[in-house]
Amino acid sequence: MSSFFYLEAEETARNHSFLKELEAYCNSKKKQAYVVSRPLGDTRYNYAQRDSIVVLMPQQKISFIDFAGESSIFDEFVDDFLEDLGSLSDKYKYKDVIGRPRSWRDDLIAKYATSVSVGDLIAETGIVDSRRQRVCELLISLLTGSINDVEKVKADIPDTLLDRVKQKILLFDGDQTRFIYQRPEHSPIRIQGLSGTGKTELLLHKLKDLYVGTTASRIAFTCHNRILADSMRRRIPDFFNFMKVEQQIAWEENLWCMHAWGGFSNIHSGTYRYICHFYGIQFFPFGAVGSFDAACKAALEAISFKSSDEYAFDFMLIDESQDFPESFFDLCCKVTHDTVYIAGDIFQSIFDDAPRTVDSDYLLSKCYRTDPKTLMFAHALGMGLFEPRKLRWLDDDQWKACGYIVEKVNSGGTYRLKREPLRRFEDIDRENVSSVELVKVPTPFYTEATAEIVRLIRQIRENNPTVFPDDIGVIFLDSGQAVYRVADELEQVVPREFGFDVNKAYESKRREKGTLFISNRNNVKGLEFPFVICVCARIQFSPSYRNALYMTLTRSFVQTYLVLSGDSNASLFPFIEPGLQTINGRGYIEVAVPSENERAQIKTGIKYATAAESFFDFLNGIFNEINVLPVHREAMTDLVKKLVGEDFDRENVSEIVAFNYKKLLEREK
């Protein structure tokens, strides 16, 4: 299934045709739809009605459809479902903004007592009023578990560009929803996505789902970076409170949040440190063993030698996987009883100094934070696509898997790579606003940079009267004393000019509310700002530098300013300026395809799992092989689910169907 379509309800012979028609419509029109039989994310809500579904689509009424023709049972289902939706609205304080069910039921709910075509459904349930559309989207967010802060999004339409983007209601797409709610069939589960596809947010939802749904489980959340780990440890309680999790967090008993390595004095300071303590094996501190890879391999060997059947954790969630060696994942899988979830940025992975293959079970291609034009520019600059010599290249299928629409011109010698528009920006007029602006600074660069940054902050404030200090991030790509002198100057000038407090995050190691964020490139992972001022004297060609540049440019969700030395980058401007103009004017990257020899050197592999077939299609394939008559298929489906559930073991299910179908036919003779 695609990212535009999510199915939670049971697929049956009665609704199969409608569901396939709806999925095809969503893919062709690029419209999001969720088909459910209950609210997601809360196991308390279940209903006896099997042949009724609920169709959720932005800008369309919430539609209840019955395929059984049992009107009284269907009416009860609708009433119970809406009562529970009202309860969810009250739980997450949506009711204060959208009102009680009686205030929106007549306008936003549609009922179909018999099957309906997708065309008629779309035509009859459209919502024209923009405020009603927002109320409906808030209801969909409740039913899909994509909870928004209702105080931020509200139901009224804001006036300014900044506020319209900030207050856009965010909904998980089909792939994101499947990751949160779908039962894993193996471990580890790898999720790869672009910067801004919501990987960390999805891990938080998965963490909450595991913590609430698995009693007394031992769960670890880890990442490579100490600053990000500290940030996540503060963020998890806030997220649990926001999601109304009633269970108290039992730190270091049922839940750990720590960076990867750790120190000797505190067994809970790092994942590797705790594993060494748990299994009683030697811990190697930083610098004592050569590399983290060597430390993980030594721990694996020591644990295997002990032949221990004990597990340190039941579940583990790993963020920013591109920072880790494969040996760390092997170690985590060794010490985790159930499932390891590994999330990483596919483009940060492919910017490694040597090309490598990136595996994934879930490949998230839609970036929901960043304007598509900003993302295209960041990818093009990061991969060297504007320049005669490229750093990285992907196959056609891999470009598509990363969310690009590929058009070939000049007999295939030129690619035009474009992205679909995002819901976050779809109804926002940005014709006169470029999401990326190149700012050239004269020599000496760092002497002039302070004044230019101050000018940009003033421009942002003039164009966006409702901007807050923490809406702006100033990020330096380079290192050295010249950078820190500029940061010190800003710390003096900004409060005097604008009344903003300044947070130098490379010192504070955190993001502080109500302050202007200033940092080097090492402290921005997982952060986002409406406005980013990215400062670098000279764009270097190395993959690691381009990776940092890509990551920094994509921190913004309204506008990015790339502040460069005009002299040091003079040889690059003839390539990147026309490239940016093409993106802004035509909506695509235009790039000359590297030669075959060049592609062989810079090609990066992306392996991704193909979309799994539904259990309905899987089972009907077996029915076709065994020649099960249509009249018997529903009964055989119920029998298989009763015996083995939705088991995709073809040999086992085929044997069950063949044996029981033979018995059924014998009874009928």
NUFI-631621 format. One line per 4 residues: number of its first residue (from 1); their letters; for each residue y, z, x of C-alpha. Coordinates in pm, 1 decimal, m for minus. Layout:
! NUFI-631621
NUM) a) Y:Z:X | ...
This chain:
! NUFI-631621
1) mssf) 0.0:0.0:0.0 | 356.4:m63.7:108.6 | 643.2:175.9:170.8 | 796.1:58.0:m159.9
5) fyle) 504.7:182.4:m370.7 | 335.1:520.0:m390.9 | 37.9:596.1:m616.8 | m78.7:950.0:m685.7
9) aeet) m230.9:893.2:m1030.9 | m593.3:793.6:m1070.3 | m648.0:419.7:m1074.4 | m878.8:321.5:m1359.5
13) arnh) m1000.4:4.6:m1527.6 | m737.6:56.6:m1799.6 | m432.9:84.8:m1571.2 | m550.5:m125.2:m1276.2
17) sflk) m375.8:m448.1:m1380.0 | m45.9:m272.1:m1453.3 | m48.5:m90.6:m1117.5 | m116.0:m410.3:m922.8
21) elea) 161.7:m588.1:m1112.5 | 404.2:m303.4:m1042.6 | 316.8:m291.4:m672.8 | 368.7:m667.6:m642.1
25) ycns) 706.1:m636.5:m819.1 | 820.1:m356.1:m585.2 | 724.9:m551.9:m275.0 | 891.0:m873.3:m391.3
29) kkkq) 1212.2:m705.6:m512.9 | 1222.7:m436.2:m240.0 | 1240.6:m166.9:m509.1 | 1098.9:183.0:m471.7
33) ayvv) 846.7:314.6:m725.7 | 625.1:621.3:m751.5 | 339.0:644.2:m999.1 | 229.0:1002.6:m1058.0
37) srpl) 31.5:1208.3:m1305.4 | 189.6:1540.2:m1207.8 | 480.3:1674.4:m1002.3 | 397.1:1647.6:m632.1
41) gdtr) 415.2:1935.0:m387.8 | 308.3:2211.3:m624.7 | m58.2:2257.1:m713.4 | 26.6:2467.3:m1018.9
45) ynya) 105.0:2158.9:m1223.3 | m203.5:1980.5:m1359.0 | m275.8:1821.7:m1696.4 | m590.9:1731.3:m1886.3
49) qrds) m464.0:1386.2:m1982.6 | m636.6:1134.5:m1754.9 | m515.4:797.6:m1882.8 | m141.7:862.2:m1880.3
53) ivvl) 90.2:790.9:m1588.7 | 455.1:851.8:m1507.6 | 656.3:573.7:m1340.8 | 953.5:686.0:m1130.3
57) mpqq) 1205.1:426.4:m1010.2 | 1569.7:470.0:m905.1 | 1810.4:321.5:m1162.0 | 1530.8:316.3:m1424.5
61) kisf) 1438.9:577.4:m1683.4 | 1144.3:805.2:m1611.8 | 868.7:623.5:m1801.7 | 556.2:779.7:m1948.9
65) idfa) 278.7:528.4:m2026.3 | m45.1:601.2:m2212.6 | m345.3:374.3:m2160.4 | m588.8:563.1:m2386.3
69) gess) m415.9:523.5:m2723.3 | m445.8:894.0:m2810.1 | m94.2:964.8:m2934.3 | m121.4:1338.4:m3003.8
73) ifde) m267.4:1417.0:m2660.3 | m10.0:1186.9:m2498.7 | 278.5:1362.4:m2676.6 | 150.6:1699.8:m2554.4
77) fvdd) 128.5:1563.5:m2200.3 | 489.5:1439.6:m2212.4 | 617.6:1769.9:m2353.9 | 428.3:1977.8:m2096.4
81) fled) 538.2:1752.2:m1809.4 | 905.8:1771.7:m1908.3 | 882.3:2147.6:m1953.2 | 750.8:2176.1:m1597.2
85) lgsl) 1021.3:1937.8:m1472.2 | 1279.1:2166.5:m1631.3 | 1117.6:2459.3:m1452.4 | 1144.8:2276.6:m1119.5
89) sdky) 1508.6:2198.2:m1192.9 | 1574.7:2565.9:m1248.2 | 1376.4:2668.3:m937.4 | 1580.4:2447.4:m703.4
93) kykd) 1909.8:2513.9:m886.0 | 1944.9:2153.9:m1005.9 | 1999.2:2279.2:m1359.9 | 2350.9:2396.8:m1273.3
97) vigr) 2443.0:2037.8:m1185.6 | 2234.1:1820.1:m1421.2 | 2194.8:2057.8:m1716.1 | 1893.0:2154.7:m1925.5
101) prsw) 1630.9:1893.6:m2029.2 | 1791.0:1849.8:m2370.6 | 2104.9:1711.6:m2200.4 | 1918.5:1426.9:m2026.0
105) rddl) 1590.3:1383.2:m2213.1 | 1712.1:1126.8:m2467.4 | 1901.7:916.5:m2210.4 | 1662.3:925.0:m1913.4
109) iaky) 1309.3:940.4:m2061.1 | 1106.8:648.8:m2199.1 | 765.6:671.2:m2370.9 | 509.3:395.4:m2415.0
113) atsv) 215.2:490.9:m2634.2 | 33.6:173.0:m2530.5 | 26.9:m40.3:m2218.9 | 342.2:m236.4:m2134.5
117) svgd) 414.8:m521.9:m1895.2 | 615.1:m448.4:m1582.2 | 876.6:m704.0:m1684.2 | 934.2:m536.5:m2021.3
121) liae) 939.8:m191.6:m1860.3 | 1210.8:m295.6:m1613.4 | 1416.5:m472.1:m1880.7 | 1399.8:m184.3:m2131.1
125) tgiv) 1450.7:117.9:m1903.3 | 1744.2:16.6:m1682.6 | 2024.0:272.8:m1641.3 | 2377.6:131.0:m1613.8
129) dsrr) 2594.5:442.8:m1591.3 | 2627.3:552.8:m1226.7 | 2635.0:923.5:m1307.5 | 2317.5:893.4:m1515.4
133) qrvc) 2158.3:705.8:m1227.4 | 2231.8:999.8:m996.3 | 2087.5:1249.5:m1244.3 | 1771.3:1039.5:m1269.9
137) elli) 1741.2:1019.4:m890.3 | 1775.7:1397.2:m867.9 | 1489.6:1431.2:m1118.1 | 1278.6:1188.1:m914.6
141) sllt) 1349.0:1391.0:m601.6 | 1214.3:1700.5:m778.5 | 897.8:1523.0:m891.3 | 823.6:1372.2:m548.7
145) gsin) 901.5:1684.2:m346.0 | 1196.1:1515.0:m171.4 | 1423.5:1808.6:m245.3 | 1795.4:1752.2:m182.2
149) dvek) 2058.2:2021.5:m139.2 | 2208.3:1989.2:m484.4 | 2534.7:2150.9:m370.2 | 2582.1:1859.0:m131.0
153) vkad) 2470.1:1566.0:m346.2 | 2581.3:1682.7:m692.8 | 2588.1:1442.7:m986.9 | 2945.8:1318.5:m957.7
157) ipdt) 3038.0:1010.7:m752.4 | 3255.9:1101.9:m447.9 | 3560.0:895.5:m350.2 | 3559.5:855.0:29.7
161) lldr) 3316.6:654.6:246.6 | 3217.3:965.1:444.5 | 3146.7:1170.3:133.4 | 2960.3:886.5:m39.6
165) vkqk) 2724.4:854.6:257.8 | 2686.5:1232.5:294.3 | 2611.7:1275.6:m74.9 | 2363.6:992.5:m112.0
169) illf) 2045.7:1125.8:m271.0 | 1757.5:1081.3:m26.7 | 1408.4:1000.8:m152.4 | 1090.8:971.9:53.6
173) dgdq) 944.3:624.0:59.5 | 576.2:549.9:m4.1 | 466.4:590.8:359.1 | 652.4:919.5:400.4
177) trfi) 510.6:1053.9:74.9 | 156.3:955.1:173.6 | 190.4:1139.0:504.2 | 293.5:1460.7:329.8
181) yqrp) 36.9:1462.2:50.1 | m254.4:1243.8:159.6 | m564.1:1425.6:282.8 | m638.3:1326.5:644.6
185) ehsp) m973.6:1165.1:718.6 | m971.8:1235.8:1091.9 | m784.7:1416.2:1368.9 | m547.4:1361.4:1533.0
189) iriq) m313.4:1194.7:1283.6 | m46.4:996.8:1464.9 | 285.0:914.5:1303.8 | 522.1:679.7:1482.9
193) glsg) 866.1:582.9:1366.3 | 1208.7:471.4:1470.7 | 1486.3:718.6:1537.4 | 1609.5:835.8:1197.4
197) tgkt) 1293.3:762.5:996.7 | 1258.7:1131.0:909.5 | 966.0:1228.7:1135.6 | 1082.4:1585.5:1198.4
201) elll) 1165.4:1632.0:830.2 | 816.6:1509.4:738.5 | 659.6:1751.3:986.0 | 854.3:2034.9:822.8
205) hklk) 725.5:1933.3:478.5 | 371.6:1906.1:614.4 | 411.8:2247.2:778.8 | 526.1:2399.5:450.7
209) dlyv) 238.5:2230.6:263.7 | m16.4:2366.4:513.3 | 135.7:2714.7:529.5 | 141.0:2754.9:151.5
213) gtta) m184.4:2574.6:76.4 | m414.8:2717.6:344.4 | m457.3:3092.8:334.0 | m444.2:3277.6:667.8
217) sria) m439.1:2956.0:872.5 | m304.8:2964.0:1227.2 | m48.1:2686.0:1261.5 | 147.1:2579.6:1570.6
221) ftch) 460.6:2364.0:1579.2 | 542.7:2239.5:1927.4 | 756.4:1993.3:2118.9 | 835.1:1925.1:2482.5
225) nril) 1197.1:2034.1:2485.3 | 1285.6:2406.0:2491.6 | 1617.3:2348.8:2313.8 | 1454.0:2155.9:2030.5
229) adsm) 1183.2:2424.3:1998.7 | 1447.1:2699.1:1973.3 | 1635.2:2492.5:1716.4 | 1318.5:2439.5:1510.7
233) rrri) 1232.3:2810.5:1519.2 | 1570.8:2881.2:1359.2 | 1537.8:2588.7:1122.1 | 1190.6:2669.0:982.2
237) pdff) 1294.2:2991.9:798.7 | 1596.2:2812.9:652.0 | 1376.1:2524.3:540.9 | 1117.5:2759.3:386.2
241) nfmk) 1393.7:2942.7:199.9 | 1540.6:2612.0:81.0 | 1195.1:2500.1:m40.6 | 1145.7:2835.3:m218.8
245) veqq) 841.2:2937.6:m13.4 | 754.9:3287.2:m129.9 | 518.9:3376.3:155.9 | 671.4:3573.0:439.9
249) iawe) 650.5:3402.3:779.7 | 408.0:3588.1:1004.8 | 533.1:3478.8:1346.2 | 272.6:3479.6:1623.0
253) enlw) 2.9:3562.4:1365.2 | m6.8:3263.5:1129.9 | 278.2:3051.7:1262.2 | 400.1:2965.8:1612.0
257) cmha) 699.5:2753.1:1706.9 | 728.6:2703.8:2082.3 | 787.1:2441.7:2345.1 | 497.7:2292.8:2535.9
261) wggf) 472.8:2475.3:2869.0 | 595.5:2836.2:2853.9 | 632.2:3112.5:3110.2 | 394.8:3370.0:3253.2
265) snih) 569.5:3681.5:3118.9 | 545.9:3586.4:2748.2 | 217.5:3452.5:2607.5 | 400.9:3313.8:2302.4
269) sgty) 663.8:3127.2:2506.7 | 473.2:2797.1:2514.3 | 174.0:2619.4:2365.1 | m1.6:2572.5:2698.6
273) ryic) 75.9:2935.7:2792.5 | m76.9:3069.1:2470.1 | m385.1:2849.1:2504.7 | m445.1:2988.1:2856.1
277) hfyg) m412.9:3343.3:2720.0 | m639.2:3278.8:2420.7 | m923.0:3137.5:2632.3 | m868.3:3363.5:2933.8
281) iqff) m812.4:3077.5:3176.9 | m566.2:3041.0:3463.3 | m206.5:2960.7:3369.3 | m10.0:2738.9:3607.5
285) pfga) 367.2:2795.0:3590.1 | 615.1:2511.7:3622.1 | 605.4:2365.2:3972.8 | 276.8:2529.1:4073.5
289) vgsf) 42.4:2245.4:3978.8 | 245.3:1928.9:4028.4 | 285.7:1810.9:3669.9 | 226.1:1907.1:3308.1
293) daac) m44.1:1642.2:3297.1 | m233.3:1817.7:3578.1 | m192.5:2156.8:3405.1 | m334.3:2022.8:3077.0
297) kaal) m628.3:1855.8:3252.0 | m709.4:2178.7:3436.8 | m698.6:2374.2:3108.8 | m925.9:2120.8:2938.5
301) eais) m1179.4:2143.1:3217.7 | m1171.0:2523.5:3218.4 | m1218.5:2547.8:2839.6 | m1503.1:2293.9:2843.4
305) fkss) m1673.2:2490.7:3121.5 | m1656.3:2807.6:2909.6 | m1823.8:2622.3:2615.9 | m1620.3:2826.9:2369.0
309) deya) m1658.5:2758.1:1996.2 | m1341.8:2953.5:1916.0 | m1024.6:2774.6:1814.2 | m676.5:2892.7:1900.4
313) fdfm) m526.0:2718.1:1595.7 | m630.8:2566.1:1264.8 | m349.7:2310.3:1256.2 | m100.0:2183.2:1508.8
317) lide) 212.6:1973.9:1461.9 | 361.8:1800.0:1766.5 | 710.5:1648.2:1761.4 | 862.4:1401.0:2010.7
321) sqdf) 517.6:1290.0:2127.0 | 664.8:1023.2:2356.7 | 754.6:1305.5:2597.3 | 390.7:1409.4:2653.2
325) pesf) 96.2:1289.4:2860.4 | m222.1:1202.6:2670.2 | m395.4:1502.1:2829.0 | m175.9:1736.8:2621.7
329) fdlc) m298.2:1575.7:2298.9 | m658.4:1604.8:2421.9 | m600.7:1973.4:2493.5 | m442.9:2033.4:2150.2
333) ckvt) m733.1:1860.5:1973.7 | m978.9:2068.8:2174.9 | m825.8:2400.0:2063.2 | m743.6:2307.1:1699.4
337) hdtv) m1008.1:2353.5:1431.1 | m875.9:2121.7:1162.0 | m601.5:1862.0:1213.5 | m346.6:1780.3:1483.4
341) yiag) m39.4:1586.8:1363.7 | 142.7:1393.5:1635.5 | 487.2:1243.2:1566.0 | 689.8:1029.7:1801.8
345) difq) 957.3:763.6:1827.7 | 793.7:427.9:1880.7 | 1097.6:278.2:2050.1 | 1144.2:573.9:2281.8
349) sifd) 777.0:533.0:2370.5 | 816.2:167.1:2460.4 | 1111.9:241.6:2686.1 | 881.9:410.5:2936.2
353) dapr) 914.8:277.5:3288.7 | 578.3:101.3:3245.2 | 482.1:m73.0:2918.3 | 206.5:104.1:2726.4
357) tvds) 21.3:81.0:2399.2 | 141.4:303.2:2114.8 | m113.6:408.9:1850.0 | m29.8:521.1:1497.8
361) dyll) m191.2:602.4:1163.7 | 147.4:600.3:992.0 | 411.4:359.4:1119.2 | 752.1:436.3:966.7
365) skcy) 970.8:128.6:987.2 | 1268.5:228.2:772.0 | 1547.6:423.2:938.6 | 1719.1:633.2:671.8
369) rtdp) 1982.2:794.7:892.4 | 2145.1:501.2:1066.5 | 2317.1:190.6:932.5 | 2082.0:m106.5:994.2
373) ktlm) 2351.1:m281.4:1199.9 | 2382.5:21.2:1428.3 | 2006.4:34.6:1466.2 | 1985.1:m336.9:1548.9
377) faha) 2256.1:m302.7:1813.1 | 2087.3:4.3:1962.8 | 1750.1:m171.6:1979.1 | 1900.1:m488.0:2125.5
381) lgmg) 2094.3:m297.8:2390.0 | 1799.7:m69.2:2462.0 | 1551.4:m353.8:2504.2 | 1793.6:m583.3:2686.6
385) lfep) 1770.6:m846.9:2413.9 | 2129.4:m966.0:2461.0 | 2081.5:m1024.7:2834.6 | 1908.3:m1308.9:3020.1
389) rklr) 1658.7:m1061.1:3164.9 | 1483.7:m856.0:2893.7 | 1334.2:m508.3:2936.5 | 1083.6:m514.7:2649.7
393) wldd) 936.0:m758.1:2398.3 | 710.2:m729.7:2091.6 | 470.9:m965.0:1914.3 | 571.0:m1102.1:1572.4
397) dqwk) 350.3:m857.3:1382.8 | 488.1:m570.5:1587.7 | 847.2:m668.1:1513.6 | 756.2:m671.1:1144.2
401) acgy) 577.6:m336.2:1173.4 | 899.4:m190.5:1313.6 | 1092.7:m304.9:1009.6 | 1222.4:m643.6:1127.6
405) ivek) 1222.7:m969.8:934.9 | 1149.2:m1243.9:1187.5 | 1302.1:m1591.0:1150.7 | 1235.6:m1854.5:1417.1
409) vnsg) 1477.8:m2137.7:1495.7 | 1508.6:m2398.6:1771.3 | 1135.4:m2473.5:1751.6 | 1054.8:m2105.6:1798.9
413) gtyr) 1269.0:m2068.4:2111.1 | 1516.1:m1840.0:1932.5 | 1438.4:m1538.9:1712.8 | 1662.4:m1401.3:1441.8
417) lkre) 1568.4:m1040.0:1376.6 | 1716.8:m866.5:1072.8 | 1652.2:m555.8:869.3 | 1652.7:m482.5:499.1
421) plrr) 1951.8:m291.7:359.7 | 1906.8:81.2:303.2 | 1950.4:277.0:m19.4 | 2179.2:512.3:170.9
425) fedi) 2435.4:234.5:213.8 | 2344.9:m6.1:m68.1 | 2635.8:72.1:m302.6 | 2893.6:146.8:m31.7
429) dren) 3154.3:m115.6:58.0 | 3167.7:m143.7:438.3 | 3311.1:m493.5:472.6 | 3612.2:m378.3:674.7
433) vssv) 3429.8:m106.2:870.2 | 3205.8:m185.5:1166.5 | 2932.0:72.3:1216.5 | 2955.0:19.7:1596.2
437) elvk) 3274.1:m21.8:1795.6 | 3290.8:m106.9:2167.4 | 3577.4:76.5:2336.4 | 3681.7:m42.4:2684.8
441) vptp) 3848.3:213.6:2910.9 | 4044.3:110.1:3223.7 | 3973.9:231.7:3576.1 | 3952.0:512.1:3683.9
445) fyte) 3713.1:563.9:3393.5 | 3676.3:941.8:3377.2 | 4046.5:996.7:3436.6 | 4125.3:787.2:3127.5
449) atae) 3824.0:889.4:2916.3 | 3968.9:1216.7:2786.0 | 4272.9:1047.8:2630.0 | 4051.5:778.6:2473.7
453) ivrl) 3813.3:1034.3:2319.2 | 4109.4:1226.5:2175.7 | 4246.5:900.3:2030.6 | 3912.8:827.4:1862.9
457) irqi) 3892.2:1177.5:1711.8 | 4244.5:1129.6:1574.4 | 4143.6:790.1:1430.5 | 3833.8:939.2:1266.6
461) renn) 4044.5:1213.5:1105.5 | 4306.9:968.1:978.0 | 4043.6:740.7:823.3 | 3833.1:1027.9:685.3
465) ptvf) 4049.5:1313.1:552.6 | 3745.8:1525.3:457.0 | 3587.4:1520.5:804.8 | 3476.0:1853.9:954.3
469) pddi) 3459.7:1936.3:1327.5 | 3077.7:1933.9:1327.3 | 3078.1:1583.6:1174.4 | 3163.4:1450.4:1521.9
473) gvif) 2939.5:1441.8:1828.6 | 3069.6:1350.4:2176.4 | 2773.4:1261.8:2398.0 | 2785.8:1170.2:2767.9
477) ldsg) 2513.0:941.3:2901.9 | 2595.7:1005.4:3265.6 | 2571.4:1323.5:3470.4 | 2775.3:1470.1:3751.7
481) qavy) 3090.8:1672.6:3799.7 | 3320.6:1402.0:3658.6 | 3145.7:1433.1:3318.8 | 3179.8:1810.9:3311.6
485) rvad) 3548.1:1787.0:3406.5 | 3609.4:1565.1:3101.8 | 3419.8:1812.9:2881.5 | 3631.7:2099.9:3019.4
489) eleq) 3948.6:1901.6:2949.8 | 3835.6:1835.7:2591.9 | 3764.6:2206.1:2548.8 | 4134.4:2267.0:2620.6
493) vvpr) 4291.2:1967.2:2445.5 | 4091.0:1946.7:2119.7 | 4179.7:2295.6:1984.3 | 4544.9:2232.2:2066.5
497) efgf) 4554.2:1884.4:1910.0 | 4330.2:1933.5:1604.9 | 4260.5:2305.1:1565.2 | 3887.2:2240.0:1626.9
501) dvnk) 3670.1:2481.2:1821.2 | 3452.3:2310.5:2084.5 | 3082.2:2367.1:2148.1 | 2958.0:2248.4:2488.4
505) ayes) 2592.9:2227.0:2388.1 | 2463.4:2182.1:2743.1 | 2577.5:2542.0:2793.1 | 2517.2:2695.7:2448.0
509) krre) 2182.9:2512.3:2401.1 | 2245.2:2487.9:2025.7 | 2450.0:2316.7:1757.7 | 2713.1:2551.0:1614.0
513) kgtl) 2852.8:2501.7:1264.8 | 3224.0:2426.5:1237.4 | 3267.1:2313.9:1599.4 | 3307.6:1980.2:1776.1
517) fisn) 2977.2:1903.6:1949.6 | 2997.9:1796.3:2316.5 | 2680.4:1739.1:2514.1 | 2498.0:1538.6:2775.4
521) rnnv) 2205.4:1317.9:2674.1 | 1948.6:1596.2:2719.5 | 2045.9:1802.0:2414.5 | 2073.7:1559.8:2122.8
525) kgle) 1714.6:1496.9:2008.9 | 1668.1:1568.1:1641.0 | 2043.9:1585.9:1575.5 | 2261.2:1361.8:1360.6
529) fpfv) 2633.1:1326.1:1296.9 | 2844.2:1105.6:1071.8 | 3038.6:1000.2:1383.0 | 2917.9:970.9:1741.9
533) icvc) 3133.9:899.5:2045.3 | 2894.6:782.6:2316.4 | 3048.4:783.6:2664.3 | 2907.4:602.5:2968.6
537) ariq) 3077.7:457.0:3273.3 | 2827.6:179.4:3345.1 | 2523.8:70.7:3142.5 | 2229.2:83.7:3379.8
541) fsps) 1927.3:m146.7:3355.0 | 1654.2:116.7:3392.1 | 1425.2:171.9:3089.5 | 1486.5:549.2:3088.0
545) yrna) 1864.5:499.3:3077.4 | 1836.8:238.5:2801.8 | 1610.7:478.2:2611.4 | 1878.5:748.3:2629.2
549) lymt) 2140.8:495.5:2520.4 | 1931.4:387.7:2219.6 | 1867.2:749.4:2121.8 | 2236.1:841.3:2146.7
553) ltrs) 2368.5:540.5:1955.6 | 2134.8:615.2:1664.4 | 2253.7:974.1:1617.0 | 2526.0:852.5:1377.5
557) fvqt) 2499.9:771.3:1008.8 | 2853.1:639.0:952.3 | 2997.9:508.4:1277.7 | 2929.2:498.8:1652.1
561) ylvl) 3189.5:442.4:1922.5 | 3051.6:322.9:2257.1 | 3310.7:414.2:2520.8 | 3260.5:207.3:2838.2
565) sgds) 3433.3:127.9:3163.9 | 3588.3:m217.1:3122.6 | 3552.1:m297.6:3492.8 | 3204.0:m158.3:3562.7
569) nasl) 3052.2:m343.5:3264.4 | 3245.1:m669.0:3304.1 | 2925.6:m868.6:3369.8 | 2761.5:m730.8:3051.3
573) fpfi) 3042.2:m784.1:2799.9 | 2991.2:m1165.0:2775.7 | 2640.9:m1089.0:2642.8 | 2676.6:m771.9:2434.2
577) epgl) 3007.4:m856.7:2262.0 | 2882.3:m1183.6:2106.0 | 2555.9:m1005.8:2022.6 | 2739.7:m734.1:1832.1
581) qtin) 2959.6:m994.1:1658.3 | 2647.1:m1175.8:1538.6 | 2499.7:m852.2:1402.9 | 2821.9:m758.5:1222.0
585) grgy) 2901.1:m1108.9:1096.2 | 2556.4:m1249.2:1014.3 | 2339.1:m939.0:983.7 | 2079.3:m1022.4:1248.7
589) ieva) 2000.0:m1012.3:1621.7 | 1984.5:m1359.7:1771.8 | 1776.6:m1361.8:2087.9 | 1628.6:m1623.9:2316.5
593) vpse) 1252.9:m1574.2:2350.4 | 1143.6:m1476.2:2704.1 | 913.2:m1710.9:2890.6 | 538.6:m1658.5:2877.6
597) nera) 537.9:m1504.5:3226.0 | 825.0:m1271.4:3136.5 | 652.9:m1163.6:2814.4 | 335.9:m1077.4:3004.9
601) qikt) 535.4:m838.3:3226.9 | 745.7:m667.7:2960.1 | 525.7:m684.1:2650.5 | 456.5:m354.0:2479.1
605) giky) 154.2:m296.4:2256.1 | 176.1:m125.0:1919.6 | m148.0:m40.7:1744.4 | m115.3:67.5:1385.2
609) ataa) m359.8:139.3:1109.0 | m372.4:m124.5:837.4 | m311.4:m7.1:481.3 | m626.1:149.7:342.5
613) esff) m768.3:4.9:21.8 | m760.7:227.3:m283.5 | m1074.4:412.3:m389.2 | m1074.7:203.3:m709.0
617) dfln) m1092.1:m120.7:m508.3 | m1346.7:28.0:m266.5 | m1572.0:137.9:m552.0 | m1537.1:m186.7:m745.1
621) gifn) m1636.1:m378.3:m433.8 | m1963.4:m183.3:m436.0 | m2002.0:m239.3:m811.2 | m1964.9:m613.2:m750.9
625) einv) m2229.9:m606.9:m479.7 | m2476.3:m419.7:m703.2 | m2377.7:m617.7:m1016.5 | m2276.7:m313.6:m1221.6
629) lpvh) m2172.2:m437.2:m1564.8 | m1805.8:m370.3:m1661.1 | m1914.2:m157.9:m1958.5 | m2083.3:89.4:m1720.7
633) ream) m1822.2:108.0:m1446.0 | m1611.5:390.6:m1585.7 | m1917.5:613.7:m1628.6 | m2038.9:528.4:m1276.8
637) tdlv) m1692.9:602.0:m1135.2 | m1692.8:946.0:m1298.5 | m2043.3:1014.7:m1165.1 | m1954.4:918.9:m806.1
641) kklv) m1639.8:1133.8:m809.3 | m1835.4:1425.7:m952.4 | m2104.9:1398.7:m683.6 | m1906.4:1317.7:m368.1
645) gedf) m1538.3:1290.0:m461.4 | m1338.4:1000.6:m318.2 | m1577.0:948.5:m26.0 | m1523.7:616.4:157.8
649) dren) m1866.4:627.2:324.8 | m1988.1:286.0:204.2 | m2356.4:343.0:279.9 | m2365.4:680.7:105.3
653) vsei) m2170.6:567.5:m203.5 | m2371.8:242.8:m232.6 | m2694.4:442.2:m230.8 | m2564.7:679.5:m500.3
657) vafn) m2444.2:394.0:m721.5 | m2765.0:190.7:m682.8 | m2994.3:486.6:m756.6 | m2801.4:616.6:m1058.4
661) ykkl) m2725.7:274.1:m1203.3 | m3096.2:192.1:m1195.1 | m3171.5:517.8:m1381.4 | m2895.8:442.2:m1636.3
665) lere) m3041.4:98.2:m1710.3 | m3391.4:242.6:m1743.5 | m3265.9:493.5:m2002.5 | m3105.1:215.5:m2204.8
669) k) m3427.8:13.2:m2234.3
